[in-house]
């Protein structure tokens, strides 16, 4: 797919400033210097944005780490059946919550699109809970990595002292951020996107994380971890879930176990080629010494000045819209695009630069945003009065602190928290997750398409079945029992009589010409009934046999009422934003003027409002 994209009201060609990525430029760098940093995705996609249950505290995870090493079906891979036994029988978690953690981990770890489609086909053939359990029992996860994943749920733990004084107490493990870092932290808005929080978490919890990797035969009689114990290379391999790095100046990203077992860090970490292990205390000291901020995180992305001119500044807006990215040099899993303060305009894009990227849409208002590419994840944070139509999202779409926002997408998971008057039109193989703080949420079926949608869905491994958009899981303030304190009034399913299709108003290449998988019978019947009413109305007009003057007067009256409706509903603003502004001529190297056909290549409006509903 080319990068010309779809463009309305943002028709100037994409202008990118020179890359100013944080690098060794102008610095005297030790050629053997090693940098190790927290990976973004485990925190971004894996940590639920809700305070974790105390059952996932270090005390219980230590017991679980010992237990799984001595049971069949637990090590080195943990089956769903054994995790359910541990979670429900030992930790007293609800089965829905146990599956939520298992499924979340499985969702963002490496599976090919083919594997995902095969798993979806197996689930779609289950007609009973016993058949579903049987299919789930065939799933397994890496045991040690799953333990680390459970521990990083503490990222969103509420700190009493922080709630009282506003910041964590001073610690030798943390440092005061510079002004530019504080600005980046403000922009990231929550800990899942906050690379400063990821680094602080790893610095503060590294010793605890490594405790979970110690083999039980090295523990003392009281179950404590001795200072002189060893951690195997295989165990450190699992730490690659959370850490990666590179050696200057080659800057090739490598998993942490490779950095520690050879090269300049081998001696510093104390790696023994005979025992294939590390002394625990020496390993901790080595990691702490080399831990640094993620060079592909949101802080570096903002500093890089790799800005995109997709959106235009709206007259009267207090701050300009900002769109930045790191996709030009970030490795897979760290690619991101940050869109902030897009206001009162339509922004449409299909681009290779977005494919596989984590997208953050931040503080946008009164905007219509179409991102029609296969995406890794999407977060909407503090947006209001927006419509967002997305290409297939491989992992999750998270709506946080939004008001009057409508999101339309096919995604691995939908999550919404602390939001009000929002509507989600979704196609998803997992239960939508409703976090605390929601008010007046509407869940509706996926109700649009664009020509390349099915190809995009296949590329990220999303199938049309199973589709659980109407079976939300409510996670209350007490996450031990998801249904213990549900606010059932916080959401509703969209009534069929309120259902309308949404039209993507752009010409594109592709074969998809209808909603993949079709609509549920009740919604299809509602559409058919509306179509019949339109046909009856047209027949009534024809049967009236109006003369030319009457027809003209009648048409004028209908158009007047239609424009009044457009103004009352706000749809007029969206239609106006689809009209491209005048395009200036471009000059090629020989001085000849050429026509700027960016809008022509991507397609203009097709005469229908994307806000048909």
C-alpha positions in Angstrom: 0.0 0.0 0.0 1.4 3.4 -0.9 1.7 6.2 1.7 -0.4 8.7 -0.1 -3.1 7.9 2.3 -6.6 9.3 2.4 -6.7 13.0 2.9 -9.5 15.5 3.6 -8.9 19.0 4.9 -5.3 17.9 5.5 -4.4 17.7 1.8 -0.9 19.2 1.9 1.7 16.5 1.1 3.2 14.9 4.2 6.1 17.0 5.3 8.6 15.4 7.6 11.4 17.3 9.4 14.9 15.9 9.4 15.4 13.0 11.8 16.8 14.2 15.1 16.6 10.9 16.9 18.5 10.7 20.2 21.9 9.3 19.2 25.5 9.5 19.7 25.8 12.7 17.6 28.0 15.2 19.3 28.7 12.8 22.2 31.8 10.9 23.2 30.4 7.4 23.6 32.3 4.3 24.8 32.1 1.8 21.9 31.5 -0.9 24.4 28.7 0.9 26.2 25.5 -1.1 26.6 22.0 0.2 27.1 19.2 -1.9 28.4 15.7 -0.6 28.6 12.1 -1.7 29.4 10.2 -2.9 26.4 7.1 -0.9 25.7 4.5 -3.5 24.7 4.3 -5.6 28.0 3.4 -2.4 29.9 1.3 -0.8 27.2 -0.7 -3.9 26.2 -0.3 -6.3 29.1 -0.9 -4.2 32.3 -4.6 -3.8 33.0 -5.5 -0.2 33.8 -7.0 -1.0 37.1 -5.5 -1.6 40.5 -4.5 -5.3 40.8 -5.9 -7.7 43.3 -3.6 -8.4 46.3 -3.6 -12.0 45.2 -1.1 -11.0 42.5 1.3 -9.6 45.1 4.9 -10.9 45.5 4.0 -13.2 48.4 1.5 -15.2 46.3 3.6 -15.1 43.1 6.6 -16.5 45.1 4.4 -19.5 46.1 3.1 -19.9 42.6 6.7 -19.8 41.2 7.6 -22.7 43.5 4.4 -24.6 42.8 4.6 -24.5 39.0 8.1 -26.0 39.0 6.9 -29.3 40.5 3.6 -29.9 38.7 2.8 -31.5 35.3 1.3 -29.1 32.9 2.9 -26.1 34.6 6.6 -25.9 33.5 8.1 -24.8 31.2 4.7 -24.1 29.7 1.6 -23.4 31.8 -1.6 -24.8 30.4 -4.9 -23.0 30.8 -6.2 -25.9 32.9 -3.4 -25.6 35.4 -3.6 -21.8 35.6 -7.3 -22.1 36.2 -6.6 -24.5 39.0 -4.0 -22.2 40.5 -6.0 -19.0 40.0 -9.4 -20.2 41.1 -8.4 -22.9 43.6 -5.3 -21.3 45.2 -5.7 -17.6 44.7 -9.5 -17.5 44.8 -9.9 -15.5 41.6 -13.0 -15.7 39.5 -12.7 -17.8 36.4 -13.5 -14.9 34.2 -10.7 -12.9 35.7 -8.3 -15.8 35.4 -9.1 -16.2 31.7 -8.8 -12.4 31.3 -5.1 -12.5 32.5 -4.4 -15.6 30.5 -6.0 -14.3 27.3 -4.4 -10.8 27.6 -0.9 -12.4 27.9 -1.6 -14.7 24.9 -3.0 -11.7 22.9 0.2 -9.6 22.8 2.8 -12.4 22.7 4.0 -13.7 19.4 1.4 -15.5 17.3 1.3 -15.4 13.5 -1.9 -14.2 11.8 -2.4 -17.8 10.6 -2.3 -19.2 14.1 -4.8 -16.5 15.3 -7.2 -17.4 12.4 -6.8 -21.1 13.2 -7.6 -20.5 16.9 -10.6 -18.4 15.9 -11.9 -21.2 13.7 -11.6 -23.7 16.6 -13.5 -21.4 18.9 -16.2 -20.7 16.4 -17.1 -24.4 16.3 -17.7 -24.6 20.0 -21.4 -24.9 20.8 -21.2 -25.5 24.6 -19.1 -24.4 27.5 -17.6 -27.9 27.8 -16.4 -27.7 24.2 -15.0 -24.2 24.9 -13.2 -25.4 27.9 -11.7 -28.3 25.9 -10.4 -25.8 23.3 -9.0 -23.5 26.0 -7.3 -26.4 27.7 -5.1 -26.8 24.6 -3.7 -23.3 25.1 -0.5 -22.7 27.0 1.9 -19.9 27.8 5.5 -19.6 28.8 5.5 -20.1 32.6 8.2 -17.8 33.7 7.2 -15.0 31.3 3.6 -15.4 32.6 4.8 -14.9 36.1 6.6 -11.7 35.1 3.5 -10.6 33.3 1.4 -11.1 36.5 3.9 -9.1 38.5 3.8 -6.1 36.2 0.1 -5.7 36.9 1.5 -3.8 39.9 2.2 -0.9 37.5 -1.2 0.5 38.1 -1.3 -0.2 41.8 -2.6 2.8 43.8 0.0 4.1 46.1 -1.4 5.6 49.4 1.6 7.8 50.0 1.4 9.1 46.4 -2.2 9.8 46.7 -1.4 11.9 49.9 1.6 13.9 48.7 1.2 13.7 44.9 4.6 12.0 44.2 6.4 8.9 45.3 8.8 9.4 48.2 12.4 10.0 47.2 14.3 6.8 46.4 17.8 6.0 45.3 16.2 4.0 42.5 14.5 7.0 40.9 15.6 10.4 39.7 13.8 13.7 39.1 12.8 14.0 35.5 14.0 16.9 33.5 11.5 19.5 32.2 11.3 17.9 28.8 10.7 14.5 30.4 7.9 15.9 32.5 6.3 17.3 29.4 6.5 13.9 27.8 5.1 12.3 30.9 2.1 14.8 30.7 1.5 13.9 27.1 1.6 10.2 27.8 -1.3 10.7 30.3 -1.2 7.2 31.8 1.3 4.7 33.1 0.8 2.3 30.3 2.2 4.8 27.8 4.6 6.4 30.3 8.1 5.2 29.5 9.4 7.1 32.6 7.0 4.9 34.7 8.2 1.8 33.0 11.8 2.6 33.8 11.0 3.5 37.4 9.0 0.3 37.8 11.9 -1.9 36.5 14.4 -0.1 38.8 12.2 -0.6 41.8 11.0 -4.1 41.1 14.0 -5.7 39.4 15.0 -7.7 42.5 11.5 -9.0 43.0 11.2 -10.0 39.3 14.4 -12.0 39.5 13.2 -13.7 42.6 10.5 -15.3 40.5 13.1 -16.8 38.2 15.1 -18.6 41.0 14.7 -22.4 41.0 13.1 -23.9 44.1 16.1 -26.1 45.0 18.1 -22.9 45.7 15.6 -21.5 48.2 16.2 -21.7 51.9 14.1 -23.9 54.2 12.0 -20.9 55.0 11.4 -20.3 51.3 13.6 -17.2 51.1 16.0 -16.4 48.2 19.7 -16.5 49.4 22.0 -13.8 48.2 24.5 -16.2 46.7 22.0 -18.1 44.5 22.3 -18.5 40.7 19.9 -17.7 37.9 20.0 -19.8 34.9 20.5 -18.5 31.4 17.1 -20.1 30.4 15.5 -18.1 33.2 17.1 -14.9 32.1 15.9 -15.7 28.5 12.3 -15.2 29.8 13.4 -11.7 31.1 13.4 -10.8 27.4 9.7 -10.2 27.8 10.4 -7.0 29.7 14.0 -6.0 28.7 16.0 -5.5 25.5 18.9 -3.4 24.5 21.9 -2.7 22.3 25.7 -2.2 22.3 27.0 1.1 21.0 27.7 2.1 18.4 26.1 -0.7 16.2 22.6 -0.1 17.8 21.1 -3.5 16.8 18.4 -4.3 19.2 18.9 -7.6 21.0 17.1 -9.6 23.7 18.6 -9.1 27.2 20.0 -12.6 27.6 22.2 -12.2 24.5 23.6 -8.9 25.9 24.3 -10.5 29.3 25.9 -13.7 28.1 28.5 -12.3 25.7 30.3 -9.2 24.8 31.1 -6.4 27.2 28.5 -7.4 29.8 29.5 -11.0 30.2 32.0 -10.4 32.9 30.1 -7.6 34.5 27.0 -9.8 34.8 29.1 -12.7 36.1 28.0 -15.2 33.4 29.5 -18.6 33.7 29.8 -20.6 30.4 30.2 -23.8 32.4 27.0 -23.6 34.5 25.1 -21.3 32.1 24.0 -19.1 35.0 24.5 -15.7 36.6 25.1 -14.9 40.3 21.8 -13.2 41.3 23.3 -10.1 43.1 25.8 -9.5 40.3 23.1 -9.8 37.7 20.9 -7.3 39.6 23.8 -4.8 39.9 24.7 -5.2 36.2 21.1 -4.6 35.1 20.6 -1.6 37.4 23.8 0.0 36.2 22.8 -0.3 32.5 19.1 0.4 32.7 18.1 3.5 30.8 15.0 5.1 29.2 13.6 3.3 26.2 15.1 5.1 23.1 11.9 4.2 21.2 9.5 5.4 23.9 7.1 8.3 23.9 9.8 10.6 25.4 12.2 10.0 22.6 9.4 10.1 20.0 8.5 13.7 21.1 12.2 14.7 21.1 12.9 13.3 17.7 10.8 16.0 16.0 9.7 13.5 13.4 6.5 15.4 12.8 3.8 14.7 10.2 1.6 17.3 8.5 -1.5 15.2 8.4 -3.6 17.7 10.3 -3.9 21.5 9.8 -4.1 24.1 12.5 -7.6 25.3 12.9 -8.2 29.0 13.2 -8.9 29.9 16.8 -7.4 26.8 18.3 -5.2 27.5 21.3 -2.6 24.9 20.5 -1.6 23.4 17.2 -2.3 19.8 16.3 0.7 17.6 16.7 1.4 14.2 15.0 4.7 12.6 15.6 6.0 9.1 14.9 9.0 6.8 15.4 8.0 4.2 12.8 11.0 5.2 10.6 13.5 3.5 12.9 11.7 1.7 15.8 11.7 -2.1 15.8 8.5 -4.1 15.6 6.6 -3.8 18.8 8.0 -0.3 19.5 6.5 1.6 16.6 4.2 4.4 17.6 2.3 7.3 16.2 1.1 10.1 18.6 -1.7 12.3 17.4 -2.6 15.2 19.8 -5.1 18.1 19.7 -6.6 17.4 16.3 -9.6 19.7 16.5 -12.6 20.4 14.3 -11.5 18.7 11.2 -11.6 15.4 9.3 -8.3 13.5 9.2 -8.1 10.4 7.0 -5.0 8.2 6.4 -4.0 4.9 5.0 -0.3 4.5 5.3 2.5 2.0 5.6 3.9 4.2 8.3 0.9 3.2 10.5 0.9 -0.5 9.7 1.8 -2.5 12.8 2.1 0.7 14.9 0.8 1.5 18.3 -1.4 4.6 17.9 -2.2 7.2 20.6 -5.0 9.7 19.9 -4.8 12.3 22.6 -7.0 15.3 23.5 -8.7 15.4 20.1 -12.0 17.2 19.9 -14.9 17.6 17.4 -12.9 15.6 14.9 -13.5 12.8 12.5 -10.5 10.4 12.2 -10.1 7.6 9.8 -7.0 5.4 10.2 -7.6 2.7 7.6 -4.5 0.5 8.0 -3.7 -2.7 9.9 -2.7 -1.5 13.4 -1.0 -3.0 16.4 -2.9 -1.2 19.1 -4.9 2.1 19.6 -5.4 4.3 22.7 -7.9 7.1 22.8 -7.1 9.4 25.8 -9.2 12.4 26.9 -10.9 12.9 23.6 -14.4 14.4 23.2 -17.0 14.7 20.5 -15.1 12.6 18.0 -15.8 9.8 15.6 -12.8 7.4 15.1 -13.0 4.7 12.4 -10.0 2.3 12.5 -8.6 -0.4 10.4 -8.2 -3.9 12.1 -6.3 -3.7 15.4 -4.3 -6.7 16.2 -4.3 -6.4 19.9 -6.4 -3.9 21.8 -8.3 -0.6 21.5 -8.4 1.3 24.8 -10.8 4.2 25.4 -9.8 6.2 28.5 -11.3 9.3 30.0 -13.3 10.2 26.8 -16.6 11.9 26.4 -19.1 11.5 23.5 -16.7 9.5 21.4 -17.7 6.9 18.8 -15.2 4.2 17.9 -15.7 1.8 15.0 -13.3 -1.1 14.5 -12.5 -4.8 14.4 -10.0 -5.5 17.2 -8.5 -8.3 19.3 -9.9 -6.6 22.4 -12.0 -3.5 23.3 -11.3 -1.8 26.6 -13.1 1.3 28.0 -12.7 3.0 31.3 -13.6 6.3 33.0 -15.6 7.4 30.0 -19.1 8.8 29.4 -21.6 8.8 26.5 -19.4 6.8 24.3 -20.4 4.3 21.6 -18.3 1.3 20.5 -19.2 -0.4 17.2 -17.0 -3.4 17.5 -16.1 -6.8 15.9 -14.0 -8.7 18.5 -13.2 -12.3 19.4 -12.9 -11.4 23.1 -15.4 -10.0 25.6 -15.2 -6.1 25.7 -13.7 -5.1 29.0 -15.5 -2.3 30.9 -13.3 -0.8 33.6 -14.6 1.3 36.5 -15.9 4.8 36.0 -18.0 4.4 32.9 -21.3 6.2 32.4 -23.8 5.8 29.5 -21.7 3.4 27.3 -23.4 2.0 24.2 -22.2 -1.2 22.6 -23.2 -1.9 19.0 -22.2 -4.2 16.1 -19.5 -3.4 13.6 -21.4 -1.5 10.9 -19.1 -0.3 8.1 -16.5 -1.5 5.6 -13.9 -0.2 3.2 -12.6 -2.1 0.1 -9.3 -3.5 1.6 -10.8 -4.3 5.0 -10.9 -8.1 4.7 -7.3 -8.2 3.4 -6.3 -6.0 6.4 -8.1 -8.3 8.8 -6.4 -11.4 7.4 -3.0 -9.6 7.8 -3.5 -9.3 11.6 -5.3 -12.6 12.1 -8.8 -11.3 12.8 -11.7 -13.4 11.8 -15.4 -12.6 11.7 -16.3 -15.3 14.3 -16.4 -15.6 17.2 -17.7 -12.1 17.7 -18.4 -11.2 21.3 -19.1 -7.5 21.0 -22.4 -7.9 23.0 -20.9 -9.9 25.9 -19.0 -7.4 28.0 -17.0 -8.2 31.1 -17.4 -5.6 33.8 -14.3 -5.3 36.0 -15.3 -3.5 39.3 -13.1 -1.8 41.8 -12.5 -5.2 43.3 -10.9 -7.2 40.5 -11.0 -10.5 42.3 -14.6 -10.9 41.3 -15.5 -9.1 38.0 -19.2 -9.4 38.6 -19.2 -8.8 42.3 -19.8 -5.0 42.0 -21.1 -4.3 38.5 -22.8 -1.1 37.6 -25.2 -2.7 35.1 -26.5 0.8 34.3 -23.2 1.9 32.9 -23.8 0.3 29.5 -26.5 -0.8 27.1 -26.7 -2.7 23.8 -27.7 -0.5 20.9 -31.4 -1.0 20.2 -32.1 -2.2 16.6 -34.4 0.7 15.9 -31.5 3.1 16.5 -29.1 1.2 14.2 -27.8 2.8 10.9 -24.9 1.8 8.7 -21.8 4.0 8.6 -20.3 4.8 5.2 -16.6 5.3 4.7 -16.6 8.3 2.3 -13.5 7.5 0.3 -12.6 5.6 -2.9 -10.0 2.9 -2.3 -8.8 -0.3 -4.0 -10.1 -3.7 -2.8 -12.7 -6.3 -2.9 -14.7 -5.9 0.3 -18.2 -4.6 -0.5 -20.2 -5.4 2.6 -19.7 -5.7 6.4 -17.5 -8.8 6.9 -19.6 -11.6 8.5 -22.9 -9.7 7.9 -25.2 -8.3 10.6 -27.1 -10.0 13.3 -30.7 -10.8 12.2 -32.3 -8.2 14.5 -30.1 -5.4 13.0 -30.5 -6.6 9.5 -34.3 -6.6 9.9 -34.2 -3.1 11.3 -32.3 -1.9 8.2 -34.7 -3.8 5.9 -37.6 -2.1 7.6 -36.1 1.4 7.1 -35.4 0.6 3.4 -39.0 -0.4 3.0 -40.1 2.9 4.6 -37.9 4.8 2.1 -39.5 2.8 -0.8 -43.0 3.6 0.5 -42.1 7.2 0.7 -40.8 7.3 -2.8 -43.9 5.5 -4.1 -46.1 8.1 -2.3 -44.3 10.9 -4.0 -44.6 9.3 -7.4 -48.3 8.6 -6.8 -49.0 12.2 -5.9 -48.3 13.1 -9.6 -47.0 16.6 -8.7 -46.7 19.1 -11.5 -43.4 20.9 -12.2 -44.0 23.8 -9.9 -45.2 21.6 -7.1 -42.2 19.3 -7.5 -39.9 22.2 -7.3 -41.5 23.6 -4.2 -41.6 20.1 -2.6 -37.9 19.6 -3.4 -37.1 22.9 -1.9 -39.0 22.1 1.3 -37.3 18.7 1.7 -33.8 20.2 1.2 -34.5 22.9 3.7 -35.6 20.3 6.3 -32.6 18.2 5.5 -30.1 21.1 6.0 -31.9 21.9 9.3 -31.3 18.3 10.3 -27.7 18.5 9.3 -27.2 21.6 11.4 -29.0 20.2 14.5 -27.1 16.9 14.5 -23.7 18.4 13.7 -23.4 16.3 10.5 -23.0 19.5 8.4 -19.6 20.1 9.9 -18.4 16.7 8.8 -19.7 17.0 5.3 -18.0 20.4 4.9 -14.7 18.9 6.1 -14.8 16.4 3.3 -14.5 19.1 0.7 -10.8 19.5 -0.2 -9.3 23.0 -0.2 -7.8 24.5 -3.3 -4.6 22.7 -4.2 -1.5 24.8 -5.1 0.7 23.8 -8.0 3.9 21.9 -7.3 7.2 22.5 -9.0 9.4 19.6 -10.2 13.2 19.9 -10.7 12.9 21.1 -14.3 10.6 24.0 -13.2 7.5 22.6 -14.9 4.3 22.8 -12.9 2.6 19.6 -12.1 -0.8 18.8 -10.7 -0.9 17.8 -7.0 -3.1 14.7 -7.3 -2.8 13.5 -3.7 -6.5 13.9 -3.1 -7.4 12.4 -6.5 -5.2 9.3 -5.8 -6.7 8.7 -2.4 -10.3 9.5 -3.4 -12.7 12.2 -2.4 -16.1 12.1 -0.9 -18.6 9.8 -2.7 -21.6 12.0 -1.9 -22.6 10.3 1.2 -22.0 11.3 4.8 -19.9 9.0 6.9 -22.3 10.1 9.7 -25.2 8.5 8.0 -26.4 7.5 11.5 
